[in-house]
Amino acid sequence: MKIRVLGLLAIIACSAPVTASAKPASFGCDRANPEAMLNWLAKKTPTLEQARLWLASCTHVVGPDEITTREFRTDNSRLFPHYDSTRQRIIGGTFR
């Protein structure tokens, strides 16, 4: 019984999601000022997961293999990121 409980605890510990870093205090989402958000992204160079966590309250960060619809948007609600040469860090992007 003791071995089963320890095994179950090990499985739970290994399957716990890894949390991304906390949102930086110096950032405020502002879709009305997309240039400030792009400058902030270029300065911080987050990963896709970090950018999605940090920008979740104001915009959707579209991943490289994610399919999106083609409707016309004027509210800067989606960010299509540009990556560095390693394709790991976001260095800018375009809002649509």
N, CA, C and O of each residue as an XYZ file, in Angstrom:
384
protein
N       0.823     -1.196      0.000
C       0.000      0.000      0.000
C       0.867      1.261      0.000
O       0.572      2.224     -0.707
N       1.937      1.247      0.796
C       2.815      2.394      0.888
C       3.497      2.680     -0.463
O       3.659      3.838     -0.849
N       3.891      1.620     -1.167
C       4.544      1.788     -2.460
C       3.568      2.367     -3.480
O       3.961      3.197     -4.299
N       2.328      1.954     -3.446
C       1.324      2.481     -4.387
C       1.083      3.959     -4.138
O       0.953      4.736     -5.084
N       1.024      4.354     -2.873
C       0.804      5.763     -2.550
C       1.992      6.590     -3.017
O       1.809      7.659     -3.599
N       3.214      6.109     -2.769
C       4.402      6.832     -3.218
C       4.455      6.908     -4.741
O       4.839      7.936     -5.299
N       4.074      5.829     -5.411
C       4.032      5.828     -6.871
C       3.025      6.833     -7.399
O       3.296      7.545     -8.366
N       1.871      6.889     -6.768
C       0.840      7.838     -7.171
C       1.318      9.266     -6.952
O       1.091     10.128     -7.801
N       1.974      9.528     -5.832
C       2.495     10.868     -5.577
C       3.568     11.247     -6.594
O       3.645     12.401     -7.016
N       4.386     10.290     -6.983
C       5.416     10.560     -7.989
C       4.789     10.902     -9.336
O       5.256     11.800    -10.036
N       3.739     10.188     -9.691
C       3.044     10.470    -10.956
C       2.419     11.852    -10.926
O       2.499     12.592    -11.906
N       1.801     12.205     -9.819
C       1.172     13.528     -9.692
C       2.234     14.619     -9.761
O       2.034     15.631    -10.432
N       3.357     14.429     -9.081
C       4.421     15.437     -9.087
C       5.009     15.619    -10.478
O       5.323     16.742    -10.873
N       5.159     14.546    -11.214
C       5.745     14.639    -12.561
C       4.773     15.211    -13.576
O       5.199     15.775    -14.583
N       3.495     15.080    -13.336
C       2.517     15.561    -14.306
C       2.020     16.969    -14.000
O       1.191     17.500    -14.739
N       2.508     17.580    -12.930
C       2.083     18.942    -12.599
C       2.593     19.886    -13.675
O       3.734     19.761    -14.119
N       1.759     20.828    -14.101
C       2.187     21.738    -15.162
C       3.314     22.652    -14.681
O       3.356     23.062    -13.521
N       4.207     22.954    -15.591
C       5.283     23.883    -15.280
C       4.742     25.277    -15.514
O       4.265     25.583    -16.607
N       4.809     26.120    -14.508
C       4.267     27.468    -14.642
C       5.296     28.379    -15.266
O       6.486     28.300    -14.962
N       4.829     29.237    -16.135
C       5.718     30.219    -16.750
C       5.991     31.332    -15.748
O       5.318     31.437    -14.723
N       6.964     32.143    -16.046
C       7.321     33.204    -15.117
C       6.174     34.198    -14.970
O       5.340     34.353    -15.863
N       6.156     34.850    -13.843
C       5.078     35.791    -13.529
C       5.130     36.991    -14.472
O       6.168     37.297    -15.058
N       3.997     37.654    -14.604
C       3.898     38.816    -15.475
C       4.758     39.945    -14.919
O       4.661     40.252    -13.731
N       5.590     40.566    -15.735
C       6.415     41.677    -15.263
C       5.551     42.840    -14.791
O       4.539     43.167    -15.411
N       5.953     43.447    -13.707
C       5.177     44.541    -13.122
C       5.189     45.789    -13.993
O       4.285     46.617    -13.884
N       6.186     45.944    -14.849
C       6.320     47.160    -15.642
C       5.490     47.149    -16.920
O       5.616     48.061    -17.737
N       4.647     46.143    -17.111
C       3.915     46.027    -18.361
C       2.428     46.289    -18.159
O       1.830     45.816    -17.193
N       1.853     47.029    -19.057
C       0.416     47.226    -19.073
C      -0.098     46.976    -20.475
O       0.377     47.588    -21.431
N      -1.053     46.094    -20.604
C      -1.624     45.807    -21.916
C      -2.405     47.020    -22.389
O      -3.253     47.545    -21.668
N      -2.116     47.456    -23.591
C      -2.820     48.597    -24.160
C      -2.942     48.384    -25.663
O      -2.025     48.702    -26.421
N      -4.082     47.844    -26.088
C      -4.277     47.576    -27.515
C      -4.402     48.853    -28.314
O      -4.251     48.832    -29.536
N      -4.677     49.974    -27.648
C      -4.761     51.245    -28.356
C      -3.374     51.761    -28.728
O      -3.250     52.645    -29.576
N      -2.334     51.220    -28.105
C      -0.965     51.635    -28.386
C      -0.117     50.412    -28.723
O       0.700     49.983    -27.909
N      -0.306     49.844    -29.922
C       0.403     48.616    -30.269
C       1.910     48.799    -30.383
O       2.661     47.857    -30.132
N       2.371     49.998    -30.757
C       3.814     50.215    -30.880
C       4.513     50.050    -29.536
O       5.618     49.511    -29.479
N       3.890     50.503    -28.460
C       4.479     50.343    -27.126
C       4.574     48.868    -26.758
O       5.561     48.438    -26.161
N       3.550     48.091    -27.111
C       3.585     46.659    -26.828
C       4.673     45.970    -27.640
O       5.364     45.093    -27.121
N       4.837     46.348    -28.900
C       5.883     45.748    -29.736
C       7.277     46.126    -29.234
O       8.186     45.295    -29.232
N       7.442     47.376    -28.809
C       8.729     47.788    -28.243
C       9.035     47.010    -26.967
O      10.175     46.613    -26.728
N       8.009     46.800    -26.156
C       8.184     46.039    -24.919
C       8.569     44.590    -25.238
O       9.445     44.026    -24.583
N       7.925     43.992    -26.230
C       8.266     42.624    -26.626
C       9.698     42.540    -27.141
O      10.411     41.587    -26.825
N      10.126     43.514    -27.920
C      11.489     43.506    -28.439
C      12.507     43.637    -27.314
O      13.601     43.078    -27.390
N      12.144     44.372    -26.279
C      13.048     44.555    -25.141
C      13.121     43.304    -24.264
O      14.205     42.930    -23.816
N      11.982     42.652    -24.014
C      11.923     41.488    -23.126
C      12.236     40.172    -23.828
O      12.689     39.231    -23.177
N      12.011     40.079    -25.117
C      12.173     38.867    -25.934
C      11.646     37.612    -25.234
O      12.416     36.707    -24.913
N      10.331     37.561    -24.999
C       9.761     36.387    -24.324
C       9.627     35.189    -25.257
O       9.707     35.324    -26.478
N       9.426     34.036    -24.673
C       9.076     32.855    -25.457
C       7.591     32.961    -25.796
O       6.900     33.842    -25.285
N       7.104     32.078    -26.646
C       5.688     32.091    -27.010
C       4.809     31.893    -25.780
O       3.806     32.589    -25.619
N       5.172     30.956    -24.914
C       4.381     30.676    -23.714
C       4.353     31.882    -22.773
O       3.304     32.208    -22.217
N       5.499     32.545    -22.589
C       5.546     33.722    -21.734
C       4.696     34.844    -22.309
O       3.955     35.501    -21.578
N       4.799     35.066    -23.608
C       4.014     36.125    -24.241
C       2.522     35.845    -24.104
O       1.741     36.758    -23.835
N       2.125     34.594    -24.286
C       0.706     34.256    -24.120
C       0.241     34.487    -22.687
O      -0.883     34.942    -22.472
N       1.075     34.185    -21.714
C       0.729     34.410    -20.322
C       0.642     35.896    -20.027
O      -0.319     36.350    -19.406
N       1.634     36.657    -20.465
C       1.694     38.079    -20.160
C       0.635     38.888    -20.891
O       0.156     39.889    -20.358
N       0.261     38.481    -22.090
C      -0.679     39.252    -22.902
C      -2.087     38.675    -22.914
O      -2.933     39.137    -23.679
N      -2.350     37.686    -22.092
C      -3.644     36.997    -22.125
C      -4.823     37.921    -21.850
O      -5.916     37.683    -22.363
N      -4.630     38.954    -21.063
C      -5.752     39.823    -20.715
C      -6.112     40.813    -21.820
O      -7.174     41.434    -21.771
N      -5.226     40.970    -22.829
C      -5.532     42.001    -23.816
C      -5.481     41.536    -25.267
O      -6.151     42.130    -26.112
N      -4.718     40.504    -25.586
C      -4.611     40.085    -26.977
C      -4.251     38.607    -27.053
O      -3.762     38.029    -26.082
N      -4.491     38.011    -28.194
C      -4.142     36.605    -28.407
C      -2.856     36.549    -29.219
O      -2.751     37.176    -30.273
N      -1.881     35.797    -28.726
C      -0.621     35.620    -29.451
C      -0.752     34.359    -30.296
O      -0.930     33.261    -29.767
N      -0.664     34.523    -31.591
C      -0.862     33.427    -32.534
C       0.448     32.653    -32.680
O       1.496     33.238    -32.954
N       0.380     31.357    -32.498
C       1.555     30.508    -32.627
C       1.899     30.229    -34.078
O       1.085     30.482    -34.966
N       3.097     29.708    -34.333
C       3.537     29.490    -35.712
C       2.722     28.449    -36.474
O       2.625     28.535    -37.698
N       2.143     27.485    -35.801
C       1.359     26.446    -36.476
C      -0.139     26.593    -36.223
O      -0.904     25.670    -36.503
N      -0.557     27.713    -35.708
C      -1.963     27.929    -35.367
C      -2.725     28.492    -36.562
O      -2.258     29.416    -37.228
N      -3.873     27.941    -36.818
C      -4.723     28.392    -37.921
C      -5.669     29.472    -37.392
O      -6.289     29.308    -36.342
N      -5.770     30.568    -38.129
C      -6.660     31.651    -37.732
C      -7.612     31.980    -38.876
O      -7.366     31.631    -40.031
N      -8.690     32.652    -38.535
C      -9.650     33.085    -39.546
C      -9.136     34.359    -40.207
O      -8.238     35.013    -39.677
N      -9.687     34.710    -41.337
C      -9.185     35.844    -42.113
C     -10.097     37.071    -42.049
O     -10.021     37.930    -42.928
N     -10.952     37.173    -41.034
C     -11.832     38.339    -40.994
C     -11.034     39.608    -40.696
O      -9.952     39.550    -40.113
N     -11.571     40.730    -41.095
C     -10.920     42.020    -40.912
C     -11.118     42.489    -39.479
O     -12.251     42.594    -39.010
N     -10.025     42.769    -38.783
C     -10.088     43.250    -37.401
C      -9.330     44.565    -37.293
O      -8.262     44.728    -37.883
N      -9.883     45.482    -36.548
C      -9.222     46.770    -36.330
C      -8.899     46.992    -34.862
O      -8.485     48.090    -34.488
N      -9.077     45.984    -34.022
C      -8.914     46.171    -32.578
C      -7.600     45.621    -32.022
O      -7.443     45.534    -30.804
N      -6.659     45.248    -32.884
C      -5.364     44.707    -32.452
C      -5.525     43.546    -31.488
O      -4.789     43.446    -30.506
N      -6.475     42.675    -31.759
C      -6.776     41.580    -30.834
C      -5.923     40.338    -31.061
O      -5.972     39.401    -30.265
N      -5.139     40.321    -32.140
C      -4.254     39.172    -32.384
C      -2.856     39.668    -32.739
O      -2.684     40.567    -33.562
N      -1.875     39.062    -32.103
C      -0.480     39.375    -32.388
C       0.141     38.210    -33.142
O       0.128     37.072    -32.671
N       0.679     38.504    -34.311
C       1.415     37.517    -35.099
C       2.894     37.815    -34.878
O       3.432     38.750    -35.471
N       3.557     37.027    -34.028
C       4.917     37.366    -33.619
C       5.971     37.095    -34.679
O       5.814     36.227    -35.538
N       7.063     37.871    -34.592
C       8.273     37.641    -35.366
C       9.297     37.089    -34.390
O       9.423     37.581    -33.268
N      10.028     36.066    -34.816
C      10.972     35.380    -33.930
C      12.409     35.717    -34.278
O      12.712     36.190    -35.373
N      13.301     35.458    -33.300
C      14.731     35.613    -33.551
C      15.233     34.453    -34.406
O      14.444     33.617    -34.846
N      16.526     34.403    -34.639
C      17.084     33.381    -35.532
C      16.944     31.963    -34.980
O      16.976     31.001    -35.748
N      16.791     31.819    -33.664
C      16.619     30.487    -33.075
C      15.171     30.024    -33.100
O      14.885     28.867    -32.791
N      14.253     30.915    -33.465
C      12.802     30.628    -33.471
C      12.282     30.289    -32.078
O      11.281     29.586    -31.943
N      12.955     30.784    -31.046
C      12.544     30.539    -29.665
C      12.007     31.787    -28.984
O      11.138     31.682    -28.118
N      12.489     32.944    -29.342
C      12.141     34.186    -28.659
C      11.444     35.161    -29.608
O      11.806     35.275    -30.779
N      10.452     35.850    -29.089
C       9.706     36.838    -29.871
C      10.437     38.171    -29.808
O      10.768     38.651    -28.724
N      10.687     38.763    -30.959
C      11.399     40.038    -31.012
C      10.522     41.156    -31.587
O      10.989     42.287    -31.722
N       9.309     40.874    -31.916
C       8.393     41.870    -32.477
C       7.183     41.162    -33.049
O       6.844     40.052    -32.637
N       6.536     41.812    -34.002
C       5.379     41.187    -34.626
C       4.470     42.211    -35.268
O       4.794     43.395    -35.359
N       3.325     41.726    -35.709
C       2.308     42.597    -36.285
C       0.979     42.278    -35.625
O       0.677     41.129    -35.303
N       0.190     43.340    -35.432
C      -1.150     43.166    -34.893
C      -2.131     43.172    -36.039
O      -1.994     43.939    -36.992
N      -3.141     42.294    -35.935
C      -4.215     42.245    -36.937
C      -5.516     42.031    -36.222
O      -6.566     41.956    -36.860
